[in-house]
Amino acid sequence: MIQDKALHTTLCGIDMQTPVLTASGTFGFGEEFADFVDLSRLGGVMVKGTTLLPRRGNDGVRITETPQGMMNCIGLENPGVDVFLKETLPRIEKYKMNVIVNISGSAVEDYGELAAMLDVPGVAAIELNVSCPNVKDGGIVFGTDPKMAAAVTEAAKKRTSKPVILKLSPNVSDIKVMAKAGEDAGADAISLINTLMGMEINIETRKPTLGNITGGLSGPCVRPVAVRMVWEAHNTVKIPIIGMGGISNWRDAVEFFLAGASAVAVGTANFVDPSVTMKICDGLNFYLKTHKIKSIRDIVGKVDIG
Ligand SMILES: Cc1cc2nc3c(=O)[nH]c(=O)nc-3n(C[C@H](O)[C@H](O)[C@H](O)COP(=O)(O)O)c2cc1C
């Protein structure tokens, strides 16, 4: 049996064998990785973005490689919340993992509705993806406006007994304002970062590479931005932070803990090595042991800025 005593933690009342989670959209529903990963060893699996109705996603090219990363414009392809509840959730129950459901809406009310529908056994928490446009009201991305991010958080909080995690977008000028808006609206935790908006142009055809023209940048290239934002958020709010953005190995993960994350999530790196999360857990155990640190909790926010 694997000993993860020093990694054990709780976040928003959720018991986690390790503080290493997987980021939404990069790990399916977890079951796809069961041959590579001991799913119960993860702190949780943040499942693919779920919407009220099924979505086909975007047409055309959806993924492109970039230096030290990738860009995607999947367009939230998913089977919809009904199929998730009726088929997926009962099927993945056997893995004994914390299932955190990432939800997206095109109106504030969608988040309330989804949060209410997902207030069922087997769901550990709800993560609000606010990096999508408020189609009903002007098309502004929820996560770039503190009032809208707060409204979405309140709508979800009102309708569920589960912990609500607000996932912040990095496409803002001041992440501290967004983190505070989430905390004040009642979020139990925040997670960050979602992808950074980018664009690539094929110079021969003069056309954008991606079918959606722009896409979300992720992977090692975004890590310094993510670490900075986690640190700023940690200095602003008291609620726990789940840090993510370019984590590919245990050293990257340690950086996020030192910056102020209570847990981390791994995204793009799962595509490179499907068992990377297990290596990160092993590496964190090694780091704590060699530095004679009893618990991962002891290094959260302990960056020495002099
Ligand atoms: C292919 C792909 C699909 C994603 N889908 C979602 C999604 O459905 N909901 C969401 O909140 N974030 C989504 N993300 C963002 C990731 O969860 C994560 O926040 C981001 O990629 C940064 O972490 P990373 O650099 O480790 O990948 C997606 C990312 C990728 C690469």
The ligand as an SDF file (V2000), in Angstrom:
LIG
                    3D

 31 33  0  0  0  0  0  0  0  0999 V2000
   -8.2290   20.2880  -23.9120 C   0  0  0  0  0  0  0  0  0  0  0  0
   -8.6220   21.1210  -22.7310 C   0  0  0  0  0  0  0  0  0  0  0  0
   -9.9550   21.1770  -22.3400 C   0  0  0  0  0  0  0  0  0  0  0  0
  -10.3250   21.9640  -21.2330 C   0  0  0  0  0  0  0  0  0  0  0  0
  -11.6510   21.9910  -20.8380 N   0  0  0  0  0  0  0  0  0  0  0  0
  -12.0150   22.7050  -19.7380 C   0  0  0  0  0  0  0  0  0  0  0  0
  -13.3720   22.6990  -19.2850 C   0  0  0  0  0  0  0  0  0  0  0  0
  -14.2360   22.0210  -19.8250 O   0  0  0  0  0  0  0  0  0  0  0  0
  -13.6700   23.4640  -18.1910 N   0  0  0  0  0  0  0  0  0  0  0  0
  -12.7180   24.2160  -17.5350 C   0  0  0  0  0  0  0  0  0  0  0  0
  -13.0420   24.8930  -16.5510 O   0  0  0  0  0  0  0  0  0  0  0  0
  -11.4240   24.1980  -17.9360 N   0  0  0  0  0  0  0  0  0  0  0  0
  -11.0520   23.4800  -19.0080 C   0  0  0  0  0  0  0  0  0  0  0  0
   -9.7290   23.4550  -19.4040 N   0  0  0  0  0  0  0  0  0  0  0  0
   -8.7220   24.2160  -18.6300 C   0  0  0  0  0  0  0  0  0  0  0  0
   -7.9510   23.3120  -17.6620 C   0  0  0  0  0  0  0  0  0  0  0  0
   -8.8230   22.6960  -16.7420 O   0  0  0  0  0  0  0  0  0  0  0  0
   -6.8480   24.1150  -16.8970 C   0  0  0  0  0  0  0  0  0  0  0  0
   -7.4640   25.1260  -16.1320 O   0  0  0  0  0  0  0  0  0  0  0  0
   -5.8270   24.7580  -17.8330 C   0  0  0  0  0  0  0  0  0  0  0  0
   -5.5570   23.9410  -18.9450 O   0  0  0  0  0  0  0  0  0  0  0  0
   -4.5070   25.1000  -17.1150 C   0  0  0  0  0  0  0  0  0  0  0  0
   -3.8790   23.9450  -16.6170 O   0  0  0  0  0  0  0  0  0  0  0  0
   -2.7390   23.1200  -17.4390 P   0  0  0  0  0  0  0  0  0  0  0  0
   -1.7660   24.1260  -17.9700 O   0  0  0  0  0  0  0  0  0  0  0  0
   -2.1620   22.1760  -16.4390 O   0  0  0  0  0  0  0  0  0  0  0  0
   -3.4540   22.4190  -18.5450 O   0  0  0  0  0  0  0  0  0  0  0  0
   -9.3400   22.6890  -20.5120 C   0  0  0  0  0  0  0  0  0  0  0  0
   -7.9910   22.6140  -20.9120 C   0  0  0  0  0  0  0  0  0  0  0  0
   -7.6250   21.8430  -21.9940 C   0  0  0  0  0  0  0  0  0  0  0  0
   -6.1690   21.7720  -22.3790 C   0  0  0  0  0  0  0  0  0  0  0  0
  1  2  1  0
  2  3  1  0
  2 30  2  0
  3  4  2  0
  4  5  1  0
  4 28  1  0
  5  6  2  0
  6  7  1  0
  6 13  1  0
  7  8  2  0
  7  9  1  0
  9 10  1  0
 10 11  2  0
 10 12  1  0
 12 13  2  0
 13 14  1  0
 14 15  1  0
 14 28  1  0
 15 16  1  0
 16 17  1  0
 16 18  1  0
 18 19  1  0
 18 20  1  0
 20 21  1  0
 20 22  1  0
 22 23  1  0
 23 24  1  0
 24 25  2  0
 24 26  1  0
 24 27  1  0
 28 29  2  0
 29 30  1  0
 30 31  1  0
M  END
$$$$
